[in-house]
Amino acid sequence: MNFKGRDVISIEDFSREEIDYILKNSESMESIALKGSKILEGKILATMFFEPSTRTRLSFEAAMLKLGGSTIGFADADITSVRKGENLSDTIRTIENYADIIALRHPLEGSAKLAAEFSRVPILNAGSGADEHPTQAFMDLYTIKKEKGKIDGLKIALVGDLRYGRTVHSLAYALSLYNIELYLISPESLRMRKEVFRSIKDRISIIQDENLEKVIPQIDVLYITRIQKERFPDPTEYYKMKGVYKIDLNTLKTGKNDLIILHPLPRIDEISSEVDYTPQAKYFQQVWNGIVVRMALLSLVLAT
């Protein structure tokens, strides 16, 4: 399967066979991540982050370094010519001269797609507004498969801000390619975006609800997200929704013993710290998985 030179903009651009191939390659990166490699020696990754990031930016950079490549980039657009008024297309046309591949995070929806239209080097979407975050979805799938041994046959709940949370959009698209039951748990005002729901509703069984306690006993995977404060057009609406769901030890009492809890991080108050020490908590394992998944993507797209 050939991924050389391919942009990674939307999870919808990938078939199930392609996703499974990426997950298989991610598994093969586990040992390489521990000892290092020179697979991408001489290659340069540019990280262009117009929004704050800890895990995504650093895991892309760590992945490239573990493969023997180099990284350049910025994590604050205010120190670039964007502050002088330079537009995204001109910035991309400049950066492509310095790098073999670009990881882009931007607050505007459609930004990664726009960048790919102008760029001569592959673009990896590291988060575009409230739209998508495809590499996060790959690592979420990898974590589920690694922890549960499969994806097909599972009951998976996406909980929290399903309207503005870009990670759940990409993950929902990806999960719709598998034989699962999907629970969408959110307040009415934060339900899954209509375009995402329409795309997946005929592919898999979907249950929409507001009551998390009701579905906890049934599910195998609980994927919870923070309420996206920065995406709310009205701050008062955010404060109405803040803290609407919280996972604590009492929550786990009614869940399956082998339930796993995932979170794209950062968390605010939706998971109590006491849960961190339970066998169900897998969100920090996701961080490591992000490195191996991004190693797989970089090596496939930059294949020599």
Order of alpha helices (4+ residues) and beta strands (2+ residues): alpha-beta-alpha-beta-alpha-beta-alpha-beta-alpha-beta-alpha-beta-alpha-beta-alpha-beta-alpha-alpha-beta-alpha
